[in-house]
Amino acid sequence: MKEKKKLPADDPAMLLLGEIQNRGIATDVIESNNVLADIPLIRLDDPSLDQSRTDVFNPMVGGISCGPGVSVLYAPWAGTLGIAATRTNFDNFGEPGIMSNQHVMYYDPETTTVYQPARKDSVWNYQAGDKLKAFKGNVLFGGVQIYVDCAVASVIADRSSARWSVFGIDGLVMGIVERSNVGLGNPVIKSGIATGVTNGKVKYLSYEAPDSGGVIAYNQFGIVGDDGVKFADGGDSGSVVLIGSKIMGLLWGGGPDNTDYLVAASPIEAVIQTLNVNLA
């Protein structure tokens, strides 16, 4: 069995750990040699896909199909629309938006629009958003580097979005859980287009591993499913991860972790800062 190696005491993750432990929350941080890959996207004709999530939604809610506004020849896949948001940057202030991952909504530098549902082999193209902003990499938040894979688009005039609503989740999804208030073993839930509504728990608070491009993804939440069931699979990228009815992370990647399939989620505060959105 591989020995668990402690990070240095002056490592930013360990400093945060001390702050959390002072609040009486059980925590730990360990080093890992695993690689985190983007959770694969899924073809819309995949027989395992919950077809009700691939319908045209108006208003749009979290937990449904979306993808980049490019030809199906280039992007015959779907990811998950995480949740509706309000944009707060100067150019788009107050505009309703839809949020997901960069690797779900973005195809290339010319990508400016988003479709819901995602493009498939059909004559119909259901544009849902424009003015796309997407980012993938580490950002500085709270004095530490945090990896995010995130995107937001403004809802176009003939579509609408329903705030605080996620397909399959009862009640309103309102508010966030700050990174410092998340503890080991916290129960979590998500709703995605591939595996639907699943339950899991927080296994790591500051998980760090290379992404599929070799970039170190710093300070991620590591999540595993309950009872040996995968918390997420191909197509679930972009789902919001909840503690109760509040958002704690944005799901983007995963990989093997001993006997578990580990899912990575970026702390939602860093996503909000990067995209300039409001989820309240």
N, C-alpha and C positions, 0 to 999 in steps of 0.2 A: 504494500500500500504506500502511495506517495505521501511523504511527510508534508504536513501543512506548514507553510513558512509565513511567519509574522512579518508585516511591513514595519519599517523603521518608525520609531515613536514620533519623529517630526514630519512624517508623511502627512500631506493634507487630509487624506482619508482617515488616518488615525486620529488627527486632531478633531475631526468631525465626530469620530467614534466616541472620543472622550466626552464631548459635549452631550451626545445622545445618552451615553451611559450615566451621566450625572442626573439625567431625568428618570433614571430607574428602569430604562428599557434594555432588555437583554440583546446584546449585539456582538458581532465579530467581523473581522476583515481578514481574508486570506488571499495569497497569491495563486494564480491559476495559469496553466500553459494552454488552456483551451483556446479555440478560435471561434469567434462569433460570426456567423454568416447571416446575410439578410434572409429572413424567412421567405422561402420561394413564393412567387406569385402563382396564381392558378388560372387555368384556361376556363372561360365561361361555359364551355361545353363539358366540363369535367362532371361525370355522373355523381360524384360525391358532394357536389355543391348544393346547398340549400337554395333551390330556385326562387323561393319567395324573396330572398335577399338580392336577387338580380333584377327585380322589377324596377320600373321607373317610379321613384318616390317624389311626391310633391305635396307637402314639404319633405325635404330630405332629413334623415335622422342618422345617428351613428349606427354602425354595425351593418352597413349595406355596401354593395359593390360600387367601386369607382376606379378610374384609371386615367392615363394621360390622353389628351386630345390629339392623337395621331392615328394614322392608318392602322387598321387591324393587322396588316402585313408586318408592321413593326412591333406592335404591342398587343398580341392576342391574349392578354391576361387580365386579371382583376386582383385588386387588393381591397382593403376595407376602409371605408370612410369612418374616421374615428368619432368625430362629433362636430356639431355646428359651433362656430366661434364668431366673435365680433372683432374686426380688424381695428387696430389702434395706431398704425403708422400714419404719418402726415398725409401722404398721397391718397390713402384709402380709409381715412378715419371714419369709423361708424358703420362701414359696410359689412353686411352679414357675410360670413365666410364658411367654408367647409375645410376640415383639417384631416390630414393623414400623414403618411411617410413621404419623404423625397423619392424613394425608389418605387413608390406606388403611383404618384401623380406626375412625376417628371420623367421625360424620355431623353431630351437633348436640349441644348441652349435655346432652340427655337420654340420649345414647348411653353405656351402661355395659357392654354385652356385645359379643362378637366371635364371628363364625361362621367355621367351617372345614369344608368349602369356603365361599366367599362365597355370599351369597344369590343364587339364580337363580329362574327361572320354574318352581317345583316346589312340591309340597305339603310337602316335607321341609325342616326348619330344623335345621341341625347346629350348635348352640351349642357353642363351644369354650372361651371365656374370659369372665370378668366382672371387675368392679372395675377398669375401664379407666382408665388414666392416659395422657393425650395432650398433646403440646405442640409448637408450631410457632413458631419465632422465634429471636432471638439470645440466647445465654446467655454469662455470663462464665466462662471456663475458662482457667486458666494465665495470667491477666492480660490476656487478649484476648477480644474478642467473637467467638463462633463460632455460626453458624446451625445449628439442628437441626430436623428434622421427624421426630418419633419418638413411639412409643406402645408400651405394654405392657399386657397383661391377664393375670390369674391363670387358670390352667388349672382348669376346673370338675371336679367329683368323678368324673364318668364318662368323662372324657377324660384323656389323658396326653401327655407330651412327652418327646422323646429329646434329651438335651443333646449338644452338640458334633456334631450331624448335620445335613447339608444335602443335599437331593435332588440327585443327579447329581455330587456331589463325593466323590471317593474318600478314605477315611481320615477321621480325626476332625478337626473344626475346633476347635482349642483355643488359647486365649490371644489377645492383641491385639498390634498394632504401634502403638507410641506415635507421635503426630503428628510429633515431632521426629526420629523414625527413618525416616520415609518420604522417599524421594528421587525426583527427577525421573527418569522413564523406568522406574521400578520396574514389573515385570510384575504384573498383577492379574487376578483371575478372579471371576466371580459366577455365581449360578444363580437364574434367575427364571422365572415362569410363562409369559412371552411368548416370550422368545428363548432360553430354556434356559441352558446353560452357555456363557459367552463369555469370551474373553480380551482384554485391553487393556493399556494402560500409563498411568502418571501423567503428565499433561501440565502441570498446574499444581499447586503446593502450597498457595497462599493465594489462591484465586480468589474474586473478589468481584463480584457483580452483583445487580440487583434480582430478587426473585422475582415471580411473576405478580400479586401484590397490591401491588407497589411497595416492599416491605420489602427493604433491602439484606441479602443473604445473605453474611455475612462469613466469610473464612478457610475456604473449601471446597476439597476436593480436586477438581481437574478431570481427568476420565478420558476417553480415547478408545479405541475398539476397534482391534484389530489389522487390518491389510490392508484398511482402508477399510470394515470391517463395523461396524455399530452395536454398541456395547457393551451397550446396553439400549434397550428400547422400551416402549410402553404396556402396563401390567400388571406390569412388573418393579420398580415402586416398592416399597421395603421390603426389597429384597435386601441381604444383607451382601456387602461387597467384601473380598476376601482377597488377602493377599500370602503365597504358600505356603499354609500351613494356618492362618494367623492372621488375625483380622479387623482391618482398618484403617479401614473406613468403613461408613456406612449410606446406601445409594443413595436419592435422592429426586427429583432434577430433572434437567433437561437443556435444551439448545438449540443452535442452530448456532454454530460457531466457525470462521470462514473456511470451509475445505472439509471440516471434521470435524463430526460430531455429538458435542457435548461433554456428558458426564454429570457431575452434581454429587453428591458423597458427603460427608456430615458426618463429621468425625473421630470415631471410635468412643468415645474417652475422654469427649468432651462428651456423647454420647448416654447413656453409662453413668451419668454424674453427674446428668443431667437426670431420668432415669427411676428412679434408685436401683435398679440391677440389678447382678448379678454374672454374668459370662459364663465364669468359670473353672470 
